[in-house]
C-alpha cells in the first residue's frame, strides 16, 4: 500500500557497526527549545543497540540547526543516525512516514519532539513485542508540564478503542505492519493520525499490547496538540472524518 510522503533531503547520516532492532523516529517542527531533551532521552535508552532518525518538517525556528548540532555530537551512541529535512512543511503524518521509510530496523518508536522517553522504554516494549504477535506495544505515560496524570492506563481492547483514542503515538511499532496498512494517513487532522493508524491495524487483523509500566513522559504545554488542533475547532470535523473512514467507531455519533 502506498505511503504518503513529501520531498526531503538528507542533512546528516552516520553509520556504525553491528545491527539494531529498534529505531527512535523523531519528527520536529518549531521545537528548538525542546528537541534536545527528547533526543537526550533517546540516547539514554538502556537498549544498547539503537538507531535514530530525525525529520525536520521545515521548521521556521532553529530546530533544524539544534537537531544537527545534537546529532553530530551524539551520533556515536547509535548504530545509525540520520537527520532529514522536508523541503516544505508537510505535516506530522508525512514527517513520520518518511522517517519510517528511512529506518532499517523491524521496530520503530515515534517520539514527538516535546516528549521524553524513560530509559527502559525500548527494552521493555521490545521484550513484550518479541513475545507476542501484536503490531505495537504501548506503555503508560506520565503527564507533566501544564498538568499531571497518567495516559495509556487501559489495556488493549477494540471495544475501548471504538469509543475514542486512549493510546498515544509513543508506542513501539512493527514496521512490517505499519507498511502493510499504508502508514500514517495524511488526510487526518493533527492529533488523529495515531488513532487512524490503530484503527487500520484493527481492520488488518492486528492488535495492540499494553506494557503496564510508566515508561515515558507526555509534556503538556501551550503549543502541544492537546491544547491546539486536536481538541479545539477541528475536533468535531476530525471525529466525523475518522467515523467515515472507520464506520465501526462510535466517536462521531453524538455530533
N, C-alpha and C positions, 0 to 999 in steps of 0.2 A: 504494500500500500504506500502511495506517495506521501512523503513528509514535507510539510510547508517550511521553507527556509527563505533566506534573503542574502543578497550579495555581501561578502565579507572578505577580510584579508587576514593573513597570519602575521601577527606583530612580533611574537616570540615563540620559540619552541626549543625545549631541552629534552633529550632522550638519554636515559641511563641504561644500566644493565638489569637483567632479570625480568620477571613477569609480575604483574599485578592483577588482581581480580576486581578491584573497585576503583572507579573514578569519581572524584568530587567535581561537580559541574556548577560553576558559579556565574549566573547572569548578573550583569551590573548596569545600572542606569542611574546616574546622578547620585551616587552614594560615596563620594570621595572621602567623607569623614567616617564611614562605617566599614568599607570593604576590607580594610586591612585587618580588622578584628575578625571578620568572617574567615579570611584566609589564614590568619593565625590559628583559628580553631581547626581548620583542615590540617594544617601542618602538625598540630598537637595530637592527632589521632594515634592511638596505641597500635593500630594495624600497621605493621612496618612497611609493607609493600603497598604503595598507593599512587594513583595518578591524579592529575589536576588539570581541568580545562576551565578557563575563564573567558567569558564572552562579554565584551563591552558593547552595549546596544546604542552606539553613537551618543554617548553621554555629552551633555552640554557643560559639565563642570570638569574637574581634573581627575575623574575616576579612572580613565584610561592610563594616565601618567602614574597615578598612585599604584594601580594594579601592576603596571610594567615594572616599576621600581621594586615592588614587593616580590614579584615572581622571579625577577633576575637575581635577587638576593637570596631567595629560598629554593631555587629550582632543584638543588641537590637533594632536598628532602624527598623528592618524588621520583618514581621510576620514569615518568614522563610528565612534563609540564608544558602547557600550551596556552597562549593568550591570543584570542581572536578579537576582531573589531568589525562590527557592522558598518557598511558604508553610509547607511541612513538608518534612523530609528525605525525598527520593525516590530517592536513589541516583545513581551515576555515569551510568548509561545515560540516565536521564531528564534529567539536567543537560546532558549532551552533546546530547541530542536537541532540547531547547528552544533551545539555542544554535544548532544547525544550522538549525532552522526560522526563527530570527530573522535570520540573515545575509542579505545581499543580493548576495553575490558568487558566482561559479561554482565557486570553490575554497575549501576550509575546512581549517584546520590545528588539530586539537585539541591543546592544550598543558595537561597536568596541572600544577597549581599548585606542585608540588615540583620541577619540572624546568625547564631553561633552553634557549633556542634560541641558536645561534651566528648572527652577523649575516647570513650568506649563505644561511640555510636556505630562506626563502620564495622568493628569487630563483632559486636553483639548482633547487629542486623544481618551481617553476612553469615554468622553461625546459624541463625534462625532460618534464613532462606535456603541454605545448603542442606538443611534437614527437612525441607518441605518442597511442595510443588507450587507454592504461592508465587504470584507475579511480582509482589512487592511486600516489604516489611516496613512497618512504621512504628515509632516509639511514642511514648508520652513526652510532651513538650512542656517546659516551664515558661510561662508568660512573664516577661519582665519589661521594665521601662514605664510606659504610661499606665499600666495596671499589672496586677499579679494574678496568677491562677495556673491551671493546667489545661492542656489541649490533648486530644487523642486518647482520652481515658477509656473509651468504649472499645470493646473487642470487635473484630471484623464481623459484619452482618450485612447482607444485601438488603434486608428489610430496613435496617437502620440507615443505610446509605440512601435508600429511596426517599427518606424524609428530609434529607439535607446533608450537606457535606460536613463531616466531622474529622476528616483526615487532611493534614497539611501536606504541602509539597515535599517536605523533608522526610523522604522515605527512600529506602534502598530498592531500586527497581531493576528487574531483569531486562536488559537491553533487547533481548530477542522478543519478549512480549510487547515492549514499547514499540518496536519496529513493526510487529505484526498488525497492530491497531492503527498505525499511521502517525504515531507520536502525538504531540500536543496540537490541538485544533486552533488554528489562528483566528477562526471566526468567533471564538468565545471571548467574552469580556474579561479584562484582567481580574484575576482572583477566582475565576471559574474554570480556568484551564485544567487545574488539578482535578476538580470534581468531574469534569468531562472525561478525563483520562481514566479515572477509577470506573466510571460507567462503561466506557469502551472495553475495559478489561472484563467487567462482568459479562457483557454481551458476547465476548470472545471465549467465555467459559473459564476465565481466570478468577482467582480470589486474592484477597489481601491477607496479611498476617500481622497482628499486633505483637510487638515486643513490649511487655508490661514493665518498662523501666523508663525513668526520666533521662533522656539521652541528648537533649538539645534545648536551646533557649530561643523562644519566639519573641522578638522585640516588638513592642507596641509603641509607636511614636506618631507624630502628626502627619508624616508622609507615608506611613505604612498602609497597605491595601485595606486593612480592616477599618481604617478611617476615611478612605478615599473611594476609589472606583468600586470596590467590592460591595460596600454597604450603603452607598448613597443613591443618587438619582438613577444609576444604571441597574440597580438590583432587581427591580421588577422586570425590566426588559431581559436581563440575563436569565431570570427564572423561567420566563416564557420560552426563551430560546433553547435552554437546556431541556425543558419539558418536551419541546418539539423533537429534539434530537434523540431523546430517550423517553418514550411515552410511558414506561413503567414507573417513572419518578412521580412523586406526589408534591414536589416543591412548588409548583405553579398553580395548584388547584384553587388557591384562595384568591388569586389575582384576577 
